[in-house]
Amino acid sequence: MAELVAAQKLNQNETQAVYGIVTDAELWQFGKLESRLFTRNQTRVTIDDLAELFGALYTLMEQAVRVEG
């Protein structure tokens, strides 16, 4: 969470959504901070389900491209 707040400050735009990933290399969790609202994805993805993991990562990259676009 602290890293997401820091990313907002570095972007100099606290209303722009920033996305974060937390992992211990086995379990992956995803979240989004938009303004002051933090949303955590309830699905916990494990390294055993590579299709779901890569799908989630791909979705985050699509969001980043949309913001940059």
CHARMM internal coordinates of N, CA and C (Angstrom, degrees):
IC EDIT
DIST 1 N 1 CA 1.4395
DIST 1 CA 1 C 1.5276
ANGL 1 N 1 CA 1 C 110.25
DIST 1 C 2 N 1.3163
ANGL 1 CA 1 C 2 N 116.57
DIHE 1 N 1 CA 1 C 2 N -43.46
DIST 2 N 2 CA 1.4637
ANGL 1 C 2 N 2 CA 119.96
DIHE 1 CA 1 C 2 N 2 CA -179.81
DIST 2 CA 2 C 1.5279
ANGL 2 N 2 CA 2 C 111.06
DIHE 1 C 2 N 2 CA 2 C -61.39
DIST 2 C 3 N 1.3209
ANGL 2 CA 2 C 3 N 116.90
DIHE 2 N 2 CA 2 C 3 N -37.24
DIST 3 N 3 CA 1.4617
ANGL 2 C 3 N 3 CA 120.34
DIHE 2 CA 2 C 3 N 3 CA 179.16
DIST 3 CA 3 C 1.5254
ANGL 3 N 3 CA 3 C 111.37
DIHE 2 C 3 N 3 CA 3 C -67.87
DIST 3 C 4 N 1.3172
ANGL 3 CA 3 C 4 N 117.73
DIHE 3 N 3 CA 3 C 4 N -34.55
DIST 4 N 4 CA 1.4584
ANGL 3 C 4 N 4 CA 120.62
DIHE 3 CA 3 C 4 N 4 CA 177.52
DIST 4 CA 4 C 1.5271
ANGL 4 N 4 CA 4 C 110.96
DIHE 3 C 4 N 4 CA 4 C -67.47
DIST 4 C 5 N 1.3254
ANGL 4 CA 4 C 5 N 117.15
DIHE 4 N 4 CA 4 C 5 N -41.07
DIST 5 N 5 CA 1.4729
ANGL 4 C 5 N 5 CA 121.06
DIHE 4 CA 4 C 5 N 5 CA 176.51
DIST 5 CA 5 C 1.5254
ANGL 5 N 5 CA 5 C 109.55
DIHE 4 C 5 N 5 CA 5 C -63.43
DIST 5 C 6 N 1.3314
ANGL 5 CA 5 C 6 N 116.53
DIHE 5 N 5 CA 5 C 6 N -41.56
DIST 6 N 6 CA 1.4675
ANGL 5 C 6 N 6 CA 120.10
DIHE 5 CA 5 C 6 N 6 CA 178.25
DIST 6 CA 6 C 1.5286
ANGL 6 N 6 CA 6 C 110.63
DIHE 5 C 6 N 6 CA 6 C -63.40
DIST 6 C 7 N 1.3183
ANGL 6 CA 6 C 7 N 117.62
DIHE 6 N 6 CA 6 C 7 N -38.83
DIST 7 N 7 CA 1.4643
ANGL 6 C 7 N 7 CA 120.87
DIHE 6 CA 6 C 7 N 7 CA 178.32
DIST 7 CA 7 C 1.5223
ANGL 7 N 7 CA 7 C 111.06
DIHE 6 C 7 N 7 CA 7 C -63.50
DIST 7 C 8 N 1.3358
ANGL 7 CA 7 C 8 N 116.95
DIHE 7 N 7 CA 7 C 8 N -40.71
DIST 8 N 8 CA 1.4674
ANGL 7 C 8 N 8 CA 119.94
DIHE 7 CA 7 C 8 N 8 CA 176.03
DIST 8 CA 8 C 1.5206
ANGL 8 N 8 CA 8 C 110.85
DIHE 7 C 8 N 8 CA 8 C -59.80
DIST 8 C 9 N 1.3087
ANGL 8 CA 8 C 9 N 116.75
DIHE 8 N 8 CA 8 C 9 N -43.53
DIST 9 N 9 CA 1.4633
ANGL 8 C 9 N 9 CA 120.52
DIHE 8 CA 8 C 9 N 9 CA -179.01
DIST 9 CA 9 C 1.5271
ANGL 9 N 9 CA 9 C 110.94
DIHE 8 C 9 N 9 CA 9 C -66.45
DIST 9 C 10 N 1.3329
ANGL 9 CA 9 C 10 N 117.30
DIHE 9 N 9 CA 9 C 10 N -40.38
DIST 10 N 10 CA 1.4595
ANGL 9 C 10 N 10 CA 120.44
DIHE 9 CA 9 C 10 N 10 CA 177.30
DIST 10 CA 10 C 1.5281
ANGL 10 N 10 CA 10 C 111.32
DIHE 9 C 10 N 10 CA 10 C -63.81
DIST 10 C 11 N 1.3285
ANGL 10 CA 10 C 11 N 116.34
DIHE 10 N 10 CA 10 C 11 N -36.27
DIST 11 N 11 CA 1.4669
ANGL 10 C 11 N 11 CA 121.02
DIHE 10 CA 10 C 11 N 11 CA 177.73
DIST 11 CA 11 C 1.5251
ANGL 11 N 11 CA 11 C 111.91
DIHE 10 C 11 N 11 CA 11 C -72.27
DIST 11 C 12 N 1.3260
ANGL 11 CA 11 C 12 N 116.65
DIHE 11 N 11 CA 11 C 12 N -14.93
DIST 12 N 12 CA 1.4625
ANGL 11 C 12 N 12 CA 123.15
DIHE 11 CA 11 C 12 N 12 CA -175.72
DIST 12 CA 12 C 1.5283
ANGL 12 N 12 CA 12 C 111.30
DIHE 11 C 12 N 12 CA 12 C 55.52
DIST 12 C 13 N 1.3418
ANGL 12 CA 12 C 13 N 114.04
DIHE 12 N 12 CA 12 C 13 N 35.93
DIST 13 N 13 CA 1.4599
ANGL 12 C 13 N 13 CA 120.50
DIHE 12 CA 12 C 13 N 13 CA 179.72
DIST 13 CA 13 C 1.5261
ANGL 13 N 13 CA 13 C 107.71
DIHE 12 C 13 N 13 CA 13 C -153.74
DIST 13 C 14 N 1.3239
ANGL 13 CA 13 C 14 N 115.93
DIHE 13 N 13 CA 13 C 14 N 92.41
DIST 14 N 14 CA 1.4573
ANGL 13 C 14 N 14 CA 119.66
DIHE 13 CA 13 C 14 N 14 CA -175.54
DIST 14 CA 14 C 1.5195
ANGL 14 N 14 CA 14 C 113.19
DIHE 13 C 14 N 14 CA 14 C -75.31
DIST 14 C 15 N 1.3353
ANGL 14 CA 14 C 15 N 117.76
DIHE 14 N 14 CA 14 C 15 N -9.11
DIST 15 N 15 CA 1.4665
ANGL 14 C 15 N 15 CA 119.37
DIHE 14 CA 14 C 15 N 15 CA 177.75
DIST 15 CA 15 C 1.5265
ANGL 15 N 15 CA 15 C 112.03
DIHE 14 C 15 N 15 CA 15 C -89.72
DIST 15 C 16 N 1.3319
ANGL 15 CA 15 C 16 N 117.03
DIHE 15 N 15 CA 15 C 16 N -16.61
DIST 16 N 16 CA 1.4593
ANGL 15 C 16 N 16 CA 120.64
DIHE 15 CA 15 C 16 N 16 CA 178.87
DIST 16 CA 16 C 1.5309
ANGL 16 N 16 CA 16 C 109.49
DIHE 15 C 16 N 16 CA 16 C -72.95
DIST 16 C 17 N 1.3118
ANGL 16 CA 16 C 17 N 116.85
DIHE 16 N 16 CA 16 C 17 N 132.07
DIST 17 N 17 CA 1.4668
ANGL 16 C 17 N 17 CA 121.06
DIHE 16 CA 16 C 17 N 17 CA 179.58
DIST 17 CA 17 C 1.5208
ANGL 17 N 17 CA 17 C 110.20
DIHE 16 C 17 N 17 CA 17 C -67.79
DIST 17 C 18 N 1.3272
ANGL 17 CA 17 C 18 N 115.34
DIHE 17 N 17 CA 17 C 18 N 138.52
DIST 18 N 18 CA 1.4627
ANGL 17 C 18 N 18 CA 121.74
DIHE 17 CA 17 C 18 N 18 CA 172.10
DIST 18 CA 18 C 1.5201
ANGL 18 N 18 CA 18 C 107.58
DIHE 17 C 18 N 18 CA 18 C -124.07
DIST 18 C 19 N 1.3137
ANGL 18 CA 18 C 19 N 115.36
DIHE 18 N 18 CA 18 C 19 N 146.99
DIST 19 N 19 CA 1.4539
ANGL 18 C 19 N 19 CA 121.64
DIHE 18 CA 18 C 19 N 19 CA -174.21
DIST 19 CA 19 C 1.5173
ANGL 19 N 19 CA 19 C 109.82
DIHE 18 C 19 N 19 CA 19 C -116.63
DIST 19 C 20 N 1.3192
ANGL 19 CA 19 C 20 N 115.77
DIHE 19 N 19 CA 19 C 20 N 146.59
DIST 20 N 20 CA 1.4585
ANGL 19 C 20 N 20 CA 119.80
DIHE 19 CA 19 C 20 N 20 CA -178.68
DIST 20 CA 20 C 1.5126
ANGL 20 N 20 CA 20 C 111.74
DIHE 19 C 20 N 20 CA 20 C -136.20
DIST 20 C 21 N 1.3210
ANGL 20 CA 20 C 21 N 113.69
DIHE 20 N 20 CA 20 C 21 N 155.10
DIST 21 N 21 CA 1.4623
ANGL 20 C 21 N 21 CA 122.29
DIHE 20 CA 20 C 21 N 21 CA 177.83
DIST 21 CA 21 C 1.5215
ANGL 21 N 21 CA 21 C 107.62
DIHE 20 C 21 N 21 CA 21 C -130.19
DIST 21 C 22 N 1.3167
ANGL 21 CA 21 C 22 N 115.10
DIHE 21 N 21 CA 21 C 22 N 135.51
DIST 22 N 22 CA 1.4586
ANGL 21 C 22 N 22 CA 121.00
DIHE 21 CA 21 C 22 N 22 CA 174.00
DIST 22 CA 22 C 1.5259
ANGL 22 N 22 CA 22 C 106.80
DIHE 21 C 22 N 22 CA 22 C -122.45
DIST 22 C 23 N 1.3153
ANGL 22 CA 22 C 23 N 116.28
DIHE 22 N 22 CA 22 C 23 N 131.90
DIST 23 N 23 CA 1.4625
ANGL 22 C 23 N 23 CA 119.57
DIHE 22 CA 22 C 23 N 23 CA -179.44
DIST 23 CA 23 C 1.5159
ANGL 23 N 23 CA 23 C 110.81
DIHE 22 C 23 N 23 CA 23 C -148.11
DIST 23 C 24 N 1.3137
ANGL 23 CA 23 C 24 N 114.32
DIHE 23 N 23 CA 23 C 24 N 150.27
DIST 24 N 24 CA 1.4590
ANGL 23 C 24 N 24 CA 120.53
DIHE 23 CA 23 C 24 N 24 CA 169.71
DIST 24 CA 24 C 1.5312
ANGL 24 N 24 CA 24 C 108.86
DIHE 23 C 24 N 24 CA 24 C -112.22
DIST 24 C 25 N 1.3267
ANGL 24 CA 24 C 25 N 115.85
DIHE 24 N 24 CA 24 C 25 N 19.88
DIST 25 N 25 CA 1.4562
ANGL 24 C 25 N 25 CA 126.71
DIHE 24 CA 24 C 25 N 25 CA -178.77
DIST 25 CA 25 C 1.5283
ANGL 25 N 25 CA 25 C 112.67
DIHE 24 C 25 N 25 CA 25 C 81.10
DIST 25 C 26 N 1.2997
ANGL 25 CA 25 C 26 N 118.92
DIHE 25 N 25 CA 25 C 26 N -14.94
DIST 26 N 26 CA 1.4664
ANGL 25 C 26 N 26 CA 122.60
DIHE 25 CA 25 C 26 N 26 CA 175.79
DIST 26 CA 26 C 1.5270
ANGL 26 N 26 CA 26 C 110.31
DIHE 25 C 26 N 26 CA 26 C -106.83
DIST 26 C 27 N 1.3201
ANGL 26 CA 26 C 27 N 116.07
DIHE 26 N 26 CA 26 C 27 N -45.99
DIST 27 N 27 CA 1.4601
ANGL 26 C 27 N 27 CA 123.40
DIHE 26 CA 26 C 27 N 27 CA -176.05
DIST 27 CA 27 C 1.5250
ANGL 27 N 27 CA 27 C 108.74
DIHE 26 C 27 N 27 CA 27 C -114.03
DIST 27 C 28 N 1.3188
ANGL 27 CA 27 C 28 N 116.38
DIHE 27 N 27 CA 27 C 28 N 133.27
DIST 28 N 28 CA 1.4594
ANGL 27 C 28 N 28 CA 122.32
DIHE 27 CA 27 C 28 N 28 CA -178.67
DIST 28 CA 28 C 1.5205
ANGL 28 N 28 CA 28 C 109.03
DIHE 27 C 28 N 28 CA 28 C -120.01
DIST 28 C 29 N 1.3412
ANGL 28 CA 28 C 29 N 116.80
DIHE 28 N 28 CA 28 C 29 N 135.50
DIST 29 N 29 CA 1.4544
ANGL 28 C 29 N 29 CA 122.50
DIHE 28 CA 28 C 29 N 29 CA 175.97
DIST 29 CA 29 C 1.5226
ANGL 29 N 29 CA 29 C 108.35
DIHE 28 C 29 N 29 CA 29 C -129.76
DIST 29 C 30 N 1.3295
ANGL 29 CA 29 C 30 N 115.49
DIHE 29 N 29 CA 29 C 30 N 147.24
DIST 30 N 30 CA 1.4575
ANGL 29 C 30 N 30 CA 121.82
DIHE 29 CA 29 C 30 N 30 CA -174.88
DIST 30 CA 30 C 1.5201
ANGL 30 N 30 CA 30 C 110.09
DIHE 29 C 30 N 30 CA 30 C -125.73
DIST 30 C 31 N 1.3326
ANGL 30 CA 30 C 31 N 115.43
DIHE 30 N 30 CA 30 C 31 N 146.94
DIST 31 N 31 CA 1.4574
ANGL 30 C 31 N 31 CA 119.89
DIHE 30 CA 30 C 31 N 31 CA 178.97
DIST 31 CA 31 C 1.5126
ANGL 31 N 31 CA 31 C 111.52
DIHE 30 C 31 N 31 CA 31 C -150.87
DIST 31 C 32 N 1.3368
ANGL 31 CA 31 C 32 N 114.88
DIHE 31 N 31 CA 31 C 32 N 168.01
DIST 32 N 32 CA 1.4613
ANGL 31 C 32 N 32 CA 121.62
DIHE 31 CA 31 C 32 N 32 CA -179.82
DIST 32 CA 32 C 1.5214
ANGL 32 N 32 CA 32 C 108.13
DIHE 31 C 32 N 32 CA 32 C -139.74
DIST 32 C 33 N 1.3268
ANGL 32 CA 32 C 33 N 115.91
DIHE 32 N 32 CA 32 C 33 N 137.55
DIST 33 N 33 CA 1.4573
ANGL 32 C 33 N 33 CA 122.22
DIHE 32 CA 32 C 33 N 33 CA 173.52
DIST 33 CA 33 C 1.5145
ANGL 33 N 33 CA 33 C 107.72
DIHE 32 C 33 N 33 CA 33 C -117.65
DIST 33 C 34 N 1.3282
ANGL 33 CA 33 C 34 N 115.68
DIHE 33 N 33 CA 33 C 34 N 119.68
DIST 34 N 34 CA 1.4576
ANGL 33 C 34 N 34 CA 121.58
DIHE 33 CA 33 C 34 N 34 CA 178.75
DIST 34 CA 34 C 1.5156
ANGL 34 N 34 CA 34 C 107.08
DIHE 33 C 34 N 34 CA 34 C -129.20
DIST 34 C 35 N 1.3297
ANGL 34 CA 34 C 35 N 115.45
DIHE 34 N 34 CA 34 C 35 N 117.46
DIST 35 N 35 CA 1.4609
ANGL 34 C 35 N 35 CA 122.37
DIHE 34 CA 34 C 35 N 35 CA -169.36
DIST 35 CA 35 C 1.5289
ANGL 35 N 35 CA 35 C 107.21
DIHE 34 C 35 N 35 CA 35 C 58.15
DIST 35 C 36 N 1.3174
ANGL 35 CA 35 C 36 N 117.70
DIHE 35 N 35 CA 35 C 36 N -116.28
DIST 36 N 36 CA 1.4706
ANGL 35 C 36 N 36 CA 120.29
DIHE 35 CA 35 C 36 N 36 CA 178.17
DIST 36 CA 36 C 1.5196
ANGL 36 N 36 CA 36 C 112.33
DIHE 35 C 36 N 36 CA 36 C -111.80
DIST 36 C 37 N 1.3256
ANGL 36 CA 36 C 37 N 116.26
DIHE 36 N 36 CA 36 C 37 N 12.87
DIST 37 N 37 CA 1.4567
ANGL 36 C 37 N 37 CA 121.06
DIHE 36 CA 36 C 37 N 37 CA -178.20
DIST 37 CA 37 C 1.5238
ANGL 37 N 37 CA 37 C 110.22
DIHE 36 C 37 N 37 CA 37 C -100.77
DIST 37 C 38 N 1.3313
ANGL 37 CA 37 C 38 N 115.91
DIHE 37 N 37 CA 37 C 38 N 117.01
DIST 38 N 38 CA 1.4670
ANGL 37 C 38 N 38 CA 121.39
DIHE 37 CA 37 C 38 N 38 CA 177.85
DIST 38 CA 38 C 1.5207
ANGL 38 N 38 CA 38 C 108.55
DIHE 37 C 38 N 38 CA 38 C -100.19
DIST 38 C 39 N 1.3239
ANGL 38 CA 38 C 39 N 115.31
DIHE 38 N 38 CA 38 C 39 N 128.98
DIST 39 N 39 CA 1.4597
ANGL 38 C 39 N 39 CA 121.56
DIHE 38 CA 38 C 39 N 39 CA 178.12
DIST 39 CA 39 C 1.5217
ANGL 39 N 39 CA 39 C 108.13
DIHE 38 C 39 N 39 CA 39 C -121.43
DIST 39 C 40 N 1.3225
ANGL 39 CA 39 C 40 N 115.56
DIHE 39 N 39 CA 39 C 40 N 122.97
DIST 40 N 40 CA 1.4710
ANGL 39 C 40 N 40 CA 120.46
DIHE 39 CA 39 C 40 N 40 CA 178.13
DIST 40 CA 40 C 1.5165
ANGL 40 N 40 CA 40 C 108.21
DIHE 39 C 40 N 40 CA 40 C -104.43
DIST 40 C 41 N 1.3172
ANGL 40 CA 40 C 41 N 115.50
DIHE 40 N 40 CA 40 C 41 N 132.85
DIST 41 N 41 CA 1.4483
ANGL 40 C 41 N 41 CA 120.63
DIHE 40 CA 40 C 41 N 41 CA 175.36
DIST 41 CA 41 C 1.5214
ANGL 41 N 41 CA 41 C 107.87
DIHE 40 C 41 N 41 CA 41 C -68.31
DIST 41 C 42 N 1.3202
ANGL 41 CA 41 C 42 N 117.42
DIHE 41 N 41 CA 41 C 42 N 127.42
DIST 42 N 42 CA 1.4602
ANGL 41 C 42 N 42 CA 121.43
DIHE 41 CA 41 C 42 N 42 CA -176.66
DIST 42 CA 42 C 1.5293
ANGL 42 N 42 CA 42 C 112.59
DIHE 41 C 42 N 42 CA 42 C -71.45
DIST 42 C 43 N 1.3231
ANGL 42 CA 42 C 43 N 116.87
DIHE 42 N 42 CA 42 C 43 N -21.46
DIST 43 N 43 CA 1.4585
ANGL 42 C 43 N 43 CA 120.66
DIHE 42 CA 42 C 43 N 43 CA -179.94
DIST 43 CA 43 C 1.5196
ANGL 43 N 43 CA 43 C 110.27
DIHE 42 C 43 N 43 CA 43 C -78.03
DIST 43 C 44 N 1.3042
ANGL 43 CA 43 C 44 N 115.50
DIHE 43 N 43 CA 43 C 44 N 127.70
DIST 44 N 44 CA 1.4614
ANGL 43 C 44 N 44 CA 120.95
DIHE 43 CA 43 C 44 N 44 CA 173.88
DIST 44 CA 44 C 1.5212
ANGL 44 N 44 CA 44 C 107.30
DIHE 43 C 44 N 44 CA 44 C -102.77
DIST 44 C 45 N 1.3023
ANGL 44 CA 44 C 45 N 115.89
DIHE 44 N 44 CA 44 C 45 N 122.59
DIST 45 N 45 CA 1.4547
ANGL 44 C 45 N 45 CA 121.54
DIHE 44 CA 44 C 45 N 45 CA -175.15
DIST 45 CA 45 C 1.5273
ANGL 45 N 45 CA 45 C 108.74
DIHE 44 C 45 N 45 CA 45 C -99.82
DIST 45 C 46 N 1.3158
ANGL 45 CA 45 C 46 N 115.63
DIHE 45 N 45 CA 45 C 46 N 134.51
DIST 46 N 46 CA 1.4613
ANGL 45 C 46 N 46 CA 119.35
DIHE 45 CA 45 C 46 N 46 CA 177.15
DIST 46 CA 46 C 1.5217
ANGL 46 N 46 CA 46 C 109.66
DIHE 45 C 46 N 46 CA 46 C -103.12
DIST 46 C 47 N 1.3092
ANGL 46 CA 46 C 47 N 114.95
DIHE 46 N 46 CA 46 C 47 N 158.90
DIST 47 N 47 CA 1.4585
ANGL 46 C 47 N 47 CA 121.79
DIHE 46 CA 46 C 47 N 47 CA -179.91
DIST 47 CA 47 C 1.5297
ANGL 47 N 47 CA 47 C 110.86
DIHE 46 C 47 N 47 CA 47 C -63.82
DIST 47 C 48 N 1.3203
ANGL 47 CA 47 C 48 N 116.77
DIHE 47 N 47 CA 47 C 48 N -19.85
DIST 48 N 48 CA 1.4679
ANGL 47 C 48 N 48 CA 120.86
DIHE 47 CA 47 C 48 N 48 CA 179.49
DIST 48 CA 48 C 1.5262
ANGL 48 N 48 CA 48 C 112.47
DIHE 47 C 48 N 48 CA 48 C -70.30
DIST 48 C 49 N 1.3236
ANGL 48 CA 48 C 49 N 118.15
DIHE 48 N 48 CA 48 C 49 N -21.09
DIST 49 N 49 CA 1.4588
ANGL 48 C 49 N 49 CA 122.30
DIHE 48 CA 48 C 49 N 49 CA -179.73
DIST 49 CA 49 C 1.5250
ANGL 49 N 49 CA 49 C 109.11
DIHE 48 C 49 N 49 CA 49 C -108.57
DIST 49 C 50 N 1.3286
ANGL 49 CA 49 C 50 N 115.48
DIHE 49 N 49 CA 49 C 50 N 75.96
DIST 50 N 50 CA 1.4679
ANGL 49 C 50 N 50 CA 120.66
DIHE 49 CA 49 C 50 N 50 CA -175.10
DIST 50 CA 50 C 1.5228
ANGL 50 N 50 CA 50 C 112.57
DIHE 49 C 50 N 50 CA 50 C -63.42
DIST 50 C 51 N 1.3195
ANGL 50 CA 50 C 51 N 118.11
DIHE 50 N 50 CA 50 C 51 N -34.72
DIST 51 N 51 CA 1.4729
ANGL 50 C 51 N 51 CA 119.69
DIHE 50 CA 50 C 51 N 51 CA 179.71
DIST 51 CA 51 C 1.5291
ANGL 51 N 51 CA 51 C 110.18
DIHE 50 C 51 N 51 CA 51 C -62.23
DIST 51 C 52 N 1.3153
ANGL 51 CA 51 C 52 N 117.71
DIHE 51 N 51 CA 51 C 52 N -44.93
DIST 52 N 52 CA 1.4637
ANGL 51 C 52 N 52 CA 120.75
DIHE 51 CA 51 C 52 N 52 CA 179.16
DIST 52 CA 52 C 1.5304
ANGL 52 N 52 CA 52 C 110.93
DIHE 51 C 52 N 52 CA 52 C -68.15
DIST 52 C 53 N 1.3207
ANGL 52 CA 52 C 53 N 117.23
DIHE 52 N 52 CA 52 C 53 N -41.02
DIST 53 N 53 CA 1.4629
ANGL 52 C 53 N 53 CA 121.26
DIHE 52 CA 52 C 53 N 53 CA 179.57
DIST 53 CA 53 C 1.5248
ANGL 53 N 53 CA 53 C 110.94
DIHE 52 C 53 N 53 CA 53 C -62.56
DIST 53 C 54 N 1.3294
ANGL 53 CA 53 C 54 N 117.13
DIHE 53 N 53 CA 53 C 54 N -49.04
DIST 54 N 54 CA 1.4616
ANGL 53 C 54 N 54 CA 119.90
DIHE 53 CA 53 C 54 N 54 CA -180.00
DIST 54 CA 54 C 1.5226
ANGL 54 N 54 CA 54 C 111.00
DIHE 53 C 54 N 54 CA 54 C -66.77
DIST 54 C 55 N 1.3270
ANGL 54 CA 54 C 55 N 117.61
DIHE 54 N 54 CA 54 C 55 N -32.47
DIST 55 N 55 CA 1.4614
ANGL 54 C 55 N 55 CA 120.50
DIHE 54 CA 54 C 55 N 55 CA 175.89
DIST 55 CA 55 C 1.5202
ANGL 55 N 55 CA 55 C 111.41
DIHE 54 C 55 N 55 CA 55 C -63.27
DIST 55 C 56 N 1.3225
ANGL 55 CA 55 C 56 N 116.45
DIHE 55 N 55 CA 55 C 56 N -43.02
DIST 56 N 56 CA 1.4667
ANGL 55 C 56 N 56 CA 120.88
DIHE 55 CA 55 C 56 N 56 CA 178.73
DIST 56 CA 56 C 1.5326
ANGL 56 N 56 CA 56 C 110.48
DIHE 55 C 56 N 56 CA 56 C -65.73
DIST 56 C 57 N 1.3213
ANGL 56 CA 56 C 57 N 117.14
DIHE 56 N 56 CA 56 C 57 N -43.03
DIST 57 N 57 CA 1.4615
ANGL 56 C 57 N 57 CA 120.58
DIHE 56 CA 56 C 57 N 57 CA 178.80
DIST 57 CA 57 C 1.5326
ANGL 57 N 57 CA 57 C 111.26
DIHE 56 C 57 N 57 CA 57 C -64.61
DIST 57 C 58 N 1.3138
ANGL 57 CA 57 C 58 N 116.14
DIHE 57 N 57 CA 57 C 58 N -40.32
DIST 58 N 58 CA 1.4615
ANGL 57 C 58 N 58 CA 120.62
DIHE 57 CA 57 C 58 N 58 CA 178.02
DIST 58 CA 58 C 1.5362
ANGL 58 N 58 CA 58 C 110.71
DIHE 57 C 58 N 58 CA 58 C -61.90
DIST 58 C 59 N 1.3145
ANGL 58 CA 58 C 59 N 116.43
DIHE 58 N 58 CA 58 C 59 N -42.83
DIST 59 N 59 CA 1.4643
ANGL 58 C 59 N 59 CA 120.91
DIHE 58 CA 58 C 59 N 59 CA 178.77
DIST 59 CA 59 C 1.5282
ANGL 59 N 59 CA 59 C 111.06
DIHE 58 C 59 N 59 CA 59 C -60.84
DIST 59 C 60 N 1.3381
ANGL 59 CA 59 C 60 N 117.15
DIHE 59 N 59 CA 59 C 60 N -41.61
DIST 60 N 60 CA 1.4729
ANGL 59 C 60 N 60 CA 119.96
DIHE 59 CA 59 C 60 N 60 CA 177.49
DIST 60 CA 60 C 1.5209
ANGL 60 N 60 CA 60 C 111.12
DIHE 59 C 60 N 60 CA 60 C -63.19
DIST 60 C 61 N 1.3387
ANGL 60 CA 60 C 61 N 117.13
DIHE 60 N 60 CA 60 C 61 N -40.54
DIST 61 N 61 CA 1.4588
ANGL 60 C 61 N 61 CA 119.92
DIHE 60 CA 60 C 61 N 61 CA 179.68
DIST 61 CA 61 C 1.5286
ANGL 61 N 61 CA 61 C 110.35
DIHE 60 C 61 N 61 CA 61 C -66.48
DIST 61 C 62 N 1.3363
ANGL 61 CA 61 C 62 N 117.46
DIHE 61 N 61 CA 61 C 62 N -37.95
DIST 62 N 62 CA 1.4711
ANGL 61 C 62 N 62 CA 120.26
DIHE 61 CA 61 C 62 N 62 CA 175.96
DIST 62 CA 62 C 1.5327
ANGL 62 N 62 CA 62 C 110.73
DIHE 61 C 62 N 62 CA 62 C -60.00
DIST 62 C 63 N 1.3241
ANGL 62 CA 62 C 63 N 116.82
DIHE 62 N 62 CA 62 C 63 N -42.14
DIST 63 N 63 CA 1.4518
ANGL 62 C 63 N 63 CA 120.88
DIHE 62 CA 62 C 63 N 63 CA 179.21
DIST 63 CA 63 C 1.5320
ANGL 63 N 63 CA 63 C 110.65
DIHE 62 C 63 N 63 CA 63 C -63.01
DIST 63 C 64 N 1.3145
ANGL 63 CA 63 C 64 N 116.82
DIHE 63 N 63 CA 63 C 64 N -41.09
DIST 64 N 64 CA 1.4712
ANGL 63 C 64 N 64 CA 120.97
DIHE 63 CA 63 C 64 N 64 CA 179.55
DIST 64 CA 64 C 1.5348
ANGL 64 N 64 CA 64 C 110.76
DIHE 63 C 64 N 64 CA 64 C -63.66
DIST 64 C 65 N 1.3133
ANGL 64 CA 64 C 65 N 116.54
DIHE 64 N 64 CA 64 C 65 N -41.80
DIST 65 N 65 CA 1.4694
ANGL 64 C 65 N 65 CA 120.28
DIHE 64 CA 64 C 65 N 65 CA 179.65
DIST 65 CA 65 C 1.5231
ANGL 65 N 65 CA 65 C 110.05
DIHE 64 C 65 N 65 CA 65 C -65.72
DIST 65 C 66 N 1.3093
ANGL 65 CA 65 C 66 N 117.45
DIHE 65 N 65 CA 65 C 66 N -38.72
DIST 66 N 66 CA 1.4650
ANGL 65 C 66 N 66 CA 122.04
DIHE 65 CA 65 C 66 N 66 CA 178.83
DIST 66 CA 66 C 1.5219
ANGL 66 N 66 CA 66 C 110.85
DIHE 65 C 66 N 66 CA 66 C -61.52
DIST 66 C 67 N 1.3177
ANGL 66 CA 66 C 67 N 116.23
DIHE 66 N 66 CA 66 C 67 N -41.58
DIST 67 N 67 CA 1.4692
ANGL 66 C 67 N 67 CA 121.07
DIHE 66 CA 66 C 67 N 67 CA 179.91
DIST 67 CA 67 C 1.5190
ANGL 67 N 67 CA 67 C 110.20
DIHE 66 C 67 N 67 CA 67 C -67.66
DIST 67 C 68 N 1.3377
ANGL 67 CA 67 C 68 N 116.92
DIHE 67 N 67 CA 67 C 68 N -42.39
DIST 68 N 68 CA 1.4576
ANGL 67 C 68 N 68 CA 121.20
DIHE 67 CA 67 C 68 N 68 CA -178.72
DIST 68 CA 68 C 1.5260
ANGL 68 N 68 CA 68 C 111.45
DIHE 67 C 68 N 68 CA 68 C -71.13
DIST 68 C 69 N 1.3461
ANGL 68 CA 68 C 69 N 115.50
DIHE 68 N 68 CA 68 C 69 N -33.45
DIST 69 N 69 CA 1.4523
ANGL 68 C 69 N 69 CA 123.95
DIHE 68 CA 68 C 69 N 69 CA -172.81
DIST 69 CA 69 C 1.4418
ANGL 69 N 69 CA 69 C 115.17
DIHE 68 C 69 N 69 CA 69 C -49.03
END
COOR INIT
IC SEED 1 N 1 CA 1 C
IC BUILD
